[in-house]
């Protein structure tokens, strides 16, 4: 269950799931599975039975963007369940999200022999980190184990294998400014930034390079997203340019802020010229607002609702 944006080639008329199933069938070792999923770019979750090794593989992408749930029983000899969707149960064990900490493997043959369930975890590992696999596994183990029944064992693979994380570690520190832009007043920069200030900011070569890198990455991400959609060729030939009945395949949650404006502009750059783009108006409606007393700005019991209102007759092209 997912979409492949990069890492594994998918033809224009091919199905992502069929392509992945073909690649999974070619995997003969644990290293093959990890290499495949490490190269994958896009949102995904999966459950795969490897008949040749009597093994069940399952997991979610690094960000956990696709649903996958598991359910354990407090009894040792009870069932273990996996599903992508579930309903809330008033009683009994609740479904829980499978942690997006890596991918899991169950050796069904070994479980039948020992009459106990053991999960082998292959955690994500940053390619640039110096942390040992044991330290990474220990950190993940502490997070996952607290939600597992006592009779469920979570172990590391004998070869200490890991998945390669698709991102680098988050930078949690802010470097010192190398120098202020000419004419910049730091006390007013939060409230208003002039064109001259931005031009001065971009005059520094390093900062200009970072801005272009960010723009290129965001542009490529939007391009892949809008062009990875199925478009009916027959429908294209039936449609007349300029007619309002043309079908939109892309919609942008449009608030009018800088983020949505940039996304809409980049989408307009890559969506076929004859194809419209739907703009969905995003508004936050406050139903209840506590009365402000005096000069205090403390608000309580506010209910915020997200309304998505299609802009009728609005064509972004």
KEBADO-5924 format. One line per field, with one value per residue (C-alpha): chain; y, x, z. Coordinates in steps of 0.05 Angstrom, whole numbers. Last residue first. Layout:
BEGIN
unit <- A/...
y <- Y/...
x <- X/...
z <- Z/...
//
This chain:
BEGIN
unit <- A/A/A/A/A/A/A/A/A/A/A/A/A/A/A/A/A/A/A/A/A/A/A/A/A/A/A/A/A/A/A/A/A/A/A/A/A/A/A/A/A/A/A/A/A/A/A/A/A/A/A/A/A/A/A/A/A/A/A/A/A/A/A/A/A/A/A/A/A/A/A/A/A/A/A/A/A/A/A/A/A/A/A/A/A/A/A/A/A/A/A/A/A/A/A/A/A/A/A/A/A/A/A/A/A/A/A/A/A/A/A/A/A/A/A/A/A/A/A/A/A/A/A/A/A/A/A/A/A/A/A/A/A/A/A/A/A/A/A/A/A/A/A/A/A/A/A/A/A/A/A/A/A/A/A/A/A/A/A/A/A/A/A/A/A/A/A/A/A/A/A/A/A/A/A/A/A/A/A/A/A/A/A/A/A/A/A/A/A/A/A/A/A/A/A/A/A/A/A/A/A/A/A/A/A/A/A/A/A/A/A/A/A/A/A/A/A/A/A/A/A/A/A/A/A/A/A/A/A/A/A/A/A/A/A/A/A/A/A/A/A/A/A/A/A/A/A/A/A/A/A/A/A/A/A/A/A/A/A/A/A/A/A/A/A/A/A/A/A/A/A/A/A/A/A/A/A/A/A/A/A/A/A/A/A/A/A/A/A/A/A/A/A/A/A/A/A/A/A/A/A/A/A/A/A/A/A/A/A/A/A/A/A/A/A/A/A
y <- 553/563/558/582/567/547/553/489/500/460/480/464/473/505/498/547/529/582/648/690/757/800/874/877/811/775/736/662/643/590/570/592/579/564/571/533/546/487/508/459/457/456/412/441/464/397/403/420/496/503/455/499/561/525/500/570/602/548/563/639/643/648/590/542/467/450/403/360/314/367/345/391/409/484/485/524/465/414/347/283/271/280/233/177/186/177/206/165/208/208/275/316/284/279/353/375/338/364/436/427/399/453/510/484/479/548/578/542/569/640/632/610/665/723/772/732/766/834/822/800/863/907/874/895/848/869/848/798/840/900/889/860/924/906/961/917/843/819/776/704/690/639/570/546/478/420/398/337/276/260/232/167/123/63/1/-39/-107/-133/-200/-238/-194/-153/-179/-161/-216/-217/-252/-187/-155/-98/-23/-11/-52/-3/58/21/-24/36/64/-5/-18/47/32/-39/-13/31/106/141/171/190/135/147/81/56/-7/-80/-112/-187/-202/-265/-299/-362/-436/-449/-494/-457/-391/-417/-438/-371/-330/-262/-201/-127/-64/0/49/66/35/-10/31/0/-39/-44/-106/-123/-78/-19/-35/20/-2/-25/-8/-31/-98/-144/-195/-240/-297/-329/-380/-332/-298/-223/-216/-174/-127/-93/-34/-8/59/95/157/126/176/123/79/25/-48/-121/-186/-255/-313/-386/-380/-400/-374/-302/-272/-197/-143/-72/3/58/132/150/136/64/52/29/-16/-55/-58/-82/-138/-160/-159/-206/-256/-284/-222/-234/-242/-174/-141/-172/-152/-81/-75/-104/-56/5/-12/-1/45/101/52/43/45/33/86/142/165/98/102/61/0
x <- -82/-107/-180/-232/-303/-324/-269/-278/-289/-248/-265/-218/-252/-220/-255/-231/-241/-194/-165/-113/-99/-101/-114/-179/-215/-218/-281/-270/-279/-326/-336/-269/-268/-202/-207/-175/-202/-191/-157/-170/-118/-139/-108/-93/-23/-2/15/89/94/23/43/103/59/7/61/91/23/6/68/64/-6/-68/-100/-101/-104/-81/-118/-90/-125/-172/-222/-242/-316/-303/-283/-220/-186/-236/-236/-248/-174/-153/-207/-180/-110/-137/-87/-58/-19/57/62/34/77/140/138/120/181/227/206/216/286/305/279/317/381/371/361/423/465/441/460/530/539/520/481/418/411/423/368/322/337/327/260/239/224/169/148/202/257/240/288/341/346/378/408/465/452/478/539/560/500/517/493/425/423/375/398/355/395/400/342/323/347/388/356/396/431/461/480/442/382/360/306/237/206/131/112/113/60/85/73/134/176/172/207/260/276/286/341/373/371/408/460/471/478/535/527/574/519/528/485/430/402/331/317/314/271/263/197/191/125/125/110/185/178/119/154/217/177/140/204/173/206/198/215/242/222/155/120/60/1/-40/-105/-140/-143/-211/-271/-304/-268/-251/-254/-195/-153/-86/-86/-40/-62/-26/-68/-68/-19/18/-44/-43/-64/-30/-58/-22/-37/-10/-31/13/55/97/155/209/163/121/132/119/156/129/178/169/237/214/144/165/99/95/58/70/66/87/98/152/225/250/325/326/267/304/371/336/300/364/404/353/365/331/296/271/198/204/222/161/116/143/126/56/43/66/22/52/26/76/131/156/230/250/288/239/167/137/67/38/0
z <- -302/-232/-251/-203/-224/-155/-103/-65/10/58/129/187/254/316/383/435/507/533/509/546/514/575/565/603/600/534/522/509/437/411/339/312/237/204/129/72/2/-43/-109/-165/-220/-293/-348/-417/-397/-368/-293/-284/-275/-247/-192/-176/-172/-129/-81/-76/-63/-11/29/22/50/8/44/-15/-4/-75/-121/-177/-227/-254/-306/-363/-362/-363/-437/-455/-489/-516/-482/-520/-537/-465/-440/-484/-454/-383/-335/-278/-229/-220/-256/-198/-144/-185/-203/-133/-105/-160/-146/-71/-82/-133/-89/-28/-68/-97/-27/-1/-59/-45/28/9/-43/2/-42/-26/42/11/-39/17/56/-5/-18/52/110/158/228/246/216/260/318/272/232/166/123/98/112/179/185/192/236/289/274/298/331/324/255/239/222/147/108/72/130/109/138/188/195/260/227/281/271/332/378/403/445/459/524/564/521/477/488/532/485/427/455/497/438/392/437/446/371/357/411/385/313/335/329/281/240/167/136/186/212/208/249/226/280/290/325/368/383/426/414/409/347/316/327/293/232/230/229/239/207/223/185/216/271/238/298/279/300/355/354/422/465/494/503/468/403/354/282/240/179/150/186/226/278/328/353/422/450/497/523/533/461/409/356/299/255/188/158/108/121/176/166/153/112/145/164/149/133/148/142/122/86/15/29/41/64/53/92/69/85/38/26/-25/-39/-39/-38/35/21/-32/4/67/31/-5/60/92/36/-26/-54/-125/-101/-67/-134/-169/-111/-114/-189/-178/-120/-160/-220/-289/-344/-335/-318/-247/-233/-161/-121/-136/-127/-110/-80/-24/0
//
